[in-house]
Amino acid sequence: MAFESTHRYARISPRKVRPLADLVRGKFVDEALDLLRYQPQRGARMLEKVIKTALANAQDPDQNPGRIIDEHNLFIANVRVDGGPMFKRVRPKARGMSHLILKRMSHIHVGIDEV
């Protein structure tokens, strides 16, 4: 049984978060949180929060009645970073032209499962 968590409309480009998602995919949850804690990127903080939320979902008695989940037996089954909507902005360029700037968003999905 997988426990999932999602951060939708994160104000960061998916291209910046995907290498961090590749770093923690398939690792145990406590090991992944230790790896992300020492990464300097801003996307590492966002991914870390989503993993912690999925861990809290696994330990919640309402979602998992009658079972006690050990944090050390959980691993990250799937991590997905999808593109979200974009803010479109215009920047003036030379000779009266304009240039479109895309402020990208991403949807971060994390699923954890028991070994």
GITA-V553083 format. One record per residue. N is the residue number from 0. BURIAL is # if it has 16 or more other C-alpha atoms within 10 Angstrom, else .. Layout:
[[N:BURIAL] [N:BURIAL]]
//
This chain:
[[0:.] [1:#] [2:#] [3:#] [4:#] [5:#] [6:#] [7:.] [8:#] [9:#] [10:#] [11:#] [12:#] [13:#] [14:.] [15:.] [16:#] [17:#] [18:.] [19:#] [20:#] [21:.] [22:.] [23:#] [24:#] [25:.] [26:#] [27:#] [28:#] [29:#] [30:.] [31:#] [32:#] [33:.] [34:#] [35:#] [36:.] [37:.] [38:.] [39:.] [40:.] [41:.] [42:#] [43:#] [44:.] [45:#] [46:#] [47:#] [48:#] [49:#] [50:#] [51:#] [52:#] [53:#] [54:#] [55:.] [56:#] [57:#] [58:#] [59:.] [60:.] [61:.] [62:.] [63:.] [64:.] [65:.] [66:.] [67:.] [68:.] [69:.] [70:.] [71:.] [72:.] [73:#] [74:#] [75:#] [76:#] [77:#] [78:#] [79:#] [80:#] [81:#] [82:#] [83:#] [84:.] [85:.] [86:.] [87:.] [88:.] [89:.] [90:.] [91:.] [92:.] [93:.] [94:.] [95:.] [96:.] [97:.] [98:.] [99:.] [100:.] [101:.] [102:.] [103:#] [104:#] [105:#] [106:#] [107:#] [108:#] [109:#] [110:#] [111:#] [112:#] [113:#] [114:.]]
//
